[in-house]
Amino acid sequence: MFHEIDTKKLGSRGPAMADAVQACVHCGFCLPACPTYQELGQEMDSPRGRILLMKNVLEGHLEATTAQPHIDRCLGCLACVTHCPSGVHYGDLVSSYRDQMRQEGKSKLTLTGWLARLTLPYPQRFRAAVVMGGLFRPLHRFMPRMLRPMLDMIPQELPARQPLAETTPAQGVRKARVAMLAGCAQQVLAPDINAATVRVLARNHIEVVIPKQMGCCGALAWHVGNGDEAMAFAKRLIDSMPVDVDALIINAAGCGSAVHEYPLLLAGTEYESRARQLAEKAVDISVYLDRLELEPIPKLAAPLRVAYHDACHLAHAQGVRSAPRRLLERVPGLEVVSLADADTCCGSAGTYNIEQPEIASSLGKRKAAAVLDTRASLVATGNIGCLVQLDKHLRNRTDRVTILHTVQVIDRAYQKILT
């Protein structure tokens, strides 16, 4: 039971943490769904085991240092939530627990974590860091071991910047006005995703606003348990939102999941009500487009098979699975297939592939093999982290598979350049 803990010391998130712990009946349905349990086969590296560890730490029966390696190995993919018959809100527990340990000075910030914190949420800094990292890539084997996974993730070359207007008018008669979250790392690693999102929305009579002051959503900070930093980002985003928009369009699954967690993140603050309002307005681009009566998409010049990869924070955290597939199926001549073991994470998970490179690499290789088994020449997904992870592991095996965001597929189909 959780009654031994004074939930008041856990602050406004205490009740949600207590509910998650109490809801777990230790049935074990989460075990086969958990990527780290699949990889390691250890009870303490499963959701059920981690809940028990966190419970004992919070009750004072276990040292946090004993539990930390197992908590650190959690991807936060939330596959366990999808498969849990008891409705345990594991996500409400693990990020809040990590933040609590940070507040109590019981968690360690690694060098890679520190570097990611300083660069990833800031596009200009991140671009400079990627360029600098590229200069050190030839010295890979001479670099400290903990930095090598970061160098491994650096692309051979960065795509050109694609500046976006603060307001893009709808083509023809305007049907709606929306704001769009531009994101952070995505602006550097794949700026065409944002550009494609704007083009597709405008083509379908939607006006798009990208507030200059929006900044990072705080997803990465919250994922690793830095609640103060995540709250600051969240408040800034909320303050930047125009009041006269119908929706907040998000094209990165991790960001969408984070915005939907704002009510928990900002519980007990003066922003709580506004956080709930924004969470209700936030919608993934695939869901938003799926609801529209789209302008006709031209038929492909030749049939094409696309494998759809479920991003964890879209499928498990937001429950979005059918909308992206239905959207892709609107492209005449496009055959949509699913991957085997689709519920298992690809190993990206925010900064996981640089913090836990061995497990991340194993999961990435498994996902790349699943893609190749479909014999698809195109992979579509809804998250920048997945795109980078899939690109890394597919490129090691083939150059015949193109990796795109779902909205890029629609955009290229409109432009008749999808091959």
C-alpha positions in Angstrom: 0.0 0.0 0.0 1.0 3.6 -0.5 -0.3 4.9 2.9 3.2 5.0 4.4 4.1 7.9 2.2 3.2 11.5 3.1 2.0 12.5 -0.4 2.2 16.1 0.6 6.0 16.0 0.3 5.5 15.0 -3.3 3.6 18.2 -4.1 0.8 18.6 -6.5 1.8 15.4 -8.4 1.6 13.3 -5.3 -2.0 12.0 -5.8 -1.3 11.0 -9.4 1.8 9.1 -8.4 -0.1 7.4 -5.6 -2.9 6.4 -7.9 -0.4 4.9 -10.4 1.2 2.8 -7.7 -2.0 1.7 -6.1 -3.6 0.8 -9.4 -0.8 -1.8 -10.2 -2.0 -5.3 -9.2 1.4 -6.9 -10.4 -0.4 -9.1 -12.9 2.6 -9.1 -15.3 0.8 -8.2 -18.5 3.3 -5.4 -18.9 6.3 -7.6 -19.0 6.2 -8.9 -22.6 5.3 -5.4 -23.8 8.3 -3.8 -22.2 11.3 -3.3 -24.5 13.9 -3.5 -21.7 12.3 -6.6 -20.2 12.5 -8.1 -23.7 16.1 -7.2 -24.0 17.3 -7.9 -20.4 14.8 -10.4 -19.0 15.1 -8.9 -15.5 12.0 -8.2 -13.3 13.4 -4.9 -12.1 13.7 -3.8 -15.7 10.0 -4.2 -16.3 7.2 -1.7 -15.5 6.0 -3.9 -12.7 9.4 -4.1 -11.2 10.1 -0.4 -11.5 6.8 0.5 -9.8 7.8 -1.7 -6.9 11.2 0.0 -6.8 9.8 3.5 -6.9 7.2 2.6 -4.3 9.9 1.4 -1.9 12.1 4.4 -2.5 9.3 6.8 -1.8 8.3 4.9 1.3 11.9 5.0 2.5 12.5 1.3 2.4 15.1 1.4 -0.4 18.0 3.7 -1.3 17.4 5.7 -4.5 20.8 4.8 -5.8 19.8 1.1 -5.8 16.7 1.8 -8.0 18.3 4.4 -10.3 20.0 2.1 -12.8 16.7 0.4 -13.5 14.7 3.6 -13.7 17.3 5.1 -16.0 16.9 2.1 -18.3 13.2 2.8 -18.8 12.5 4.3 -22.2 9.3 5.9 -21.2 7.7 4.4 -24.3 4.4 3.6 -22.4 3.8 0.3 -24.2 3.0 -0.9 -20.7 0.1 1.5 -20.5 -1.4 0.1 -23.7 -1.3 -3.5 -22.4 -2.2 -2.8 -18.8 -5.7 -4.2 -17.9 -5.7 -2.2 -14.6 -5.3 1.2 -16.3 -2.1 2.1 -14.5 -1.0 5.6 -15.6 2.7 4.7 -15.6 3.7 7.9 -17.4 2.3 10.0 -14.5 4.6 8.1 -12.1 7.9 7.7 -13.9 8.5 11.4 -14.9 7.2 12.7 -11.6 9.4 10.2 -9.7 12.5 11.3 -11.7 11.7 14.9 -10.9 11.2 14.1 -7.2 14.6 12.4 -7.1 16.2 15.4 -8.8 14.6 17.8 -6.2 16.0 15.6 -3.4 19.5 15.5 -5.0 19.3 11.8 -5.5 19.7 11.6 -9.3 22.8 12.2 -11.3 23.1 14.3 -14.5 25.4 12.6 -17.0 27.7 14.5 -19.3 25.6 13.6 -22.3 22.5 14.6 -20.4 24.0 17.9 -19.6 25.1 18.5 -23.2 21.6 17.6 -24.5 20.0 19.9 -22.0 22.1 22.8 -23.1 21.6 22.3 -26.8 18.6 20.3 -27.9 15.9 22.7 -26.9 17.6 25.6 -28.7 17.8 25.2 -32.5 20.6 27.7 -33.0 22.7 26.1 -30.3 21.8 22.6 -31.5 22.8 23.4 -35.1 26.2 24.8 -33.9 26.7 21.7 -31.7 25.9 19.3 -34.6 28.4 21.2 -36.9 31.1 21.1 -34.2 30.4 17.4 -33.5 30.8 16.7 -37.2 34.3 18.1 -37.0 35.2 15.6 -34.2 33.6 12.6 -35.9 37.0 11.5 -37.5 38.4 11.3 -34.0 35.6 9.1 -32.8 37.7 6.4 -31.3 39.8 8.9 -29.4 36.8 10.5 -27.8 35.5 9.6 -24.3 33.3 6.5 -24.5 30.2 8.3 -23.2 30.4 10.9 -26.0 30.7 8.4 -28.9 26.9 7.7 -29.1 26.3 11.4 -29.6 28.8 11.4 -32.5 27.2 8.3 -34.0 23.9 10.2 -34.2 25.3 13.2 -36.1 24.2 13.2 -39.8 26.7 13.4 -42.5 25.3 16.8 -43.5 22.6 19.0 -42.2 19.7 20.0 -44.5 19.4 23.6 -45.5 17.3 25.9 -43.3 13.7 26.4 -44.4 12.5 29.6 -42.7 8.8 29.7 -42.0 6.5 32.7 -42.1 4.9 33.7 -38.8 1.6 33.5 -40.7 0.8 31.5 -43.8 -2.5 32.3 -45.4 -4.9 29.6 -46.4 -5.3 28.9 -50.1 -8.8 29.7 -51.3 -11.5 30.2 -48.8 -10.2 29.9 -45.2 -11.8 27.1 -43.2 -9.8 27.4 -40.0 -6.9 29.1 -38.3 -4.4 27.1 -36.3 -1.1 27.5 -34.5 1.7 25.1 -35.2 4.5 24.0 -32.8 7.7 24.2 -34.7 9.7 22.2 -32.3 13.5 22.2 -31.6 15.8 19.5 -32.9 13.3 18.9 -35.8 14.0 22.4 -37.1 17.7 21.5 -37.5 17.6 17.8 -38.4 14.5 17.8 -40.7 13.1 21.3 -41.3 11.1 20.0 -44.3 8.6 18.4 -41.9 7.5 21.8 -40.7 7.5 23.2 -44.2 5.5 20.2 -45.5 3.0 20.6 -42.6 2.4 24.2 -43.5 2.1 23.5 -47.2 -0.5 20.7 -46.7 -2.5 22.7 -44.3 -2.5 25.8 -46.5 -3.5 23.8 -49.5 -6.5 22.5 -47.6 -7.7 26.0 -46.7 -6.1 26.3 -43.2 -4.3 29.4 -42.1 -1.2 28.6 -40.1 0.4 30.7 -37.3 3.8 30.0 -35.8 4.3 32.3 -32.8 7.9 33.6 -32.6 8.1 33.2 -28.8 6.7 29.7 -28.7 10.1 27.9 -28.2 10.6 24.3 -26.8 7.6 22.4 -25.4 9.7 21.0 -22.6 9.3 17.3 -23.6 12.9 16.4 -23.2 13.3 18.1 -19.9 10.1 16.4 -18.5 11.1 13.0 -19.9 14.3 13.0 -17.8 12.6 14.5 -14.8 13.7 18.1 -14.9 10.3 19.5 -13.8 11.4 23.1 -13.2 12.9 23.5 -16.7 9.9 21.7 -18.3 7.5 24.0 -16.4 9.3 27.1 -17.6 9.1 25.9 -21.3 5.5 25.0 -20.9 4.6 28.3 -19.4 6.3 30.1 -22.2 4.5 28.1 -24.8 1.2 28.7 -23.2 1.9 32.5 -23.0 2.8 32.5 -26.7 -0.4 30.9 -27.9 -2.8 33.2 -29.9 -6.3 33.2 -28.4 -8.0 33.1 -31.8 -6.8 29.7 -33.1 -8.9 26.6 -33.5 -6.2 24.1 -32.6 -2.5 23.7 -31.8 -1.0 21.4 -34.6 1.9 19.2 -33.5 3.9 17.1 -35.9 6.2 15.4 -33.3 4.8 12.6 -31.2 7.0 13.4 -28.2 6.0 17.0 -28.2 2.3 16.2 -28.5 2.5 13.8 -25.6 4.3 16.5 -23.5 1.6 19.1 -24.2 -1.1 16.6 -23.2 0.8 16.2 -19.9 0.8 19.9 -19.1 -2.2 19.6 -16.7 -0.1 17.2 -14.6 3.1 19.2 -15.0 1.5 22.5 -14.1 -0.9 21.1 -11.5 -1.3 23.4 -8.5 0.1 26.4 -10.4 -1.7 29.5 -11.8 -1.2 27.9 -15.2 -3.2 24.7 -14.5 -6.5 25.9 -16.1 -4.7 27.2 -19.2 -2.7 24.0 -19.4 -5.9 22.0 -19.6 -7.3 24.3 -22.3 -4.2 24.0 -24.4 -4.0 20.2 -24.0 -7.6 20.1 -25.3 -6.6 22.2 -28.3 -3.4 20.2 -29.1 -3.8 17.7 -31.9 -1.4 15.6 -34.0 -1.2 16.6 -37.6 -2.3 13.2 -38.8 -5.4 13.4 -36.6 -6.2 16.9 -37.8 -5.8 16.0 -41.5 -7.8 12.8 -41.1 -10.8 14.8 -39.9 -10.7 17.1 -43.0 -12.2 16.6 -46.4 -8.9 16.9 -48.1 -8.3 18.4 -51.5 -7.9 15.5 -54.0 -4.5 13.8 -53.9 -3.1 12.9 -57.4 -2.7 9.2 -58.1 0.9 7.9 -57.9 2.6 7.3 -61.2 3.4 3.8 -60.0 2.3 1.7 -57.1 4.3 2.2 -53.9 4.4 0.3 -50.6 4.9 2.2 -47.4 5.5 0.7 -44.0 4.0 2.7 -41.2 5.9 2.8 -37.9 4.0 3.7 -34.8 5.9 6.3 -32.8 5.4 5.3 -29.1 4.3 8.7 -27.9 1.7 8.8 -30.6 0.4 5.2 -30.3 0.8 4.6 -26.6 0.7 8.0 -25.0 -1.9 9.6 -27.2 -3.8 6.5 -28.5 -3.3 7.5 -32.1 -2.9 4.6 -34.5 -5.7 4.6 -37.1 -5.6 8.2 -38.2 -2.1 8.1 -39.8 -2.9 4.9 -41.6 -6.2 6.2 -42.9 -4.4 9.4 -44.0 -1.8 7.5 -45.9 -4.4 5.3 -47.5 -5.9 8.4 -49.1 -3.0 8.5 -51.5 -4.2 6.6 -54.6 -1.6 3.9 -55.5 -0.1 3.8 -52.0 -0.2 0.4 -50.2 0.1 0.8 -46.4 1.5 -2.1 -44.4 2.3 -2.4 -40.7 5.4 -3.7 -39.0 5.7 -6.9 -37.1 5.9 -6.2 -33.3 4.7 -2.7 -34.0 4.1 -1.9 -30.3 7.8 -2.1 -29.5 9.9 1.0 -29.3 12.6 1.7 -31.9 15.0 2.8 -29.2 15.0 6.5 -29.8 12.9 7.7 -26.8 14.2 11.3 -26.5 17.8 11.1 -25.5 17.7 7.4 -24.7 19.9 6.5 -27.7 22.7 8.5 -26.3 22.1 7.7 -22.6 21.6 3.9 -23.1 23.3 3.2 -26.5 23.5 -0.6 -26.2 19.8 -1.2 -25.6 18.9 1.5 -28.1 21.1 0.0 -30.7 19.6 -3.5 -30.2 16.1 -2.1 -30.5 17.0 0.0 -33.6 18.4 -3.1 -35.3 15.2 -5.0 -34.6 13.0 -2.3 -36.0 15.2 -1.9 -39.1 14.9 -5.7 -39.7 11.1 -5.4 -39.3 11.0 -2.7 -41.9 13.0 -4.7 -44.4 10.8 -7.7 -43.9 7.8 -5.7 -45.3 9.7 -5.1 -48.6 8.5 -1.6 -48.5 10.5 1.1 -50.2 9.2 3.8 -47.9 8.8 4.2 -44.2 6.4 6.8 -42.6 6.3 7.8 -39.0 5.2 10.7 -36.8 8.2 11.6 -34.7 11.6 13.1 -35.4 13.4 10.9 -33.0 12.1 7.8 -34.7 13.1 9.2 -38.1 16.7 9.7 -36.9 16.9 6.2 -35.3 15.4 4.4 -38.3 17.6 6.3 -40.7 20.7 5.3 -38.7 19.9 1.6 -38.6 18.4 1.3 -42.0 21.4 3.1 -43.6 23.7 0.4 -42.2 21.8 -2.2 -44.2 20.3 -0.6 -47.3 20.0 2.6 -49.3 16.7 1.5 -51.0 14.3 2.7 -48.2 13.2 6.3 -47.9 12.2 7.5 -44.4 9.7 10.3 -44.2 7.3 11.9 -41.8 3.6 11.0 -42.5 2.9 14.6 -43.5 5.9 14.6 -45.9 4.3 11.7 -47.7 1.1 13.6 -48.2 3.0 16.7 -49.2 5.1 14.9 -51.8 2.0 13.1 -53.2 0.4 16.5 -53.7 3.5 17.7 -55.5 3.7 14.5 -57.6 7.2 13.8 -56.4 6.5 10.7 -54.2 8.5 7.8 -55.5 
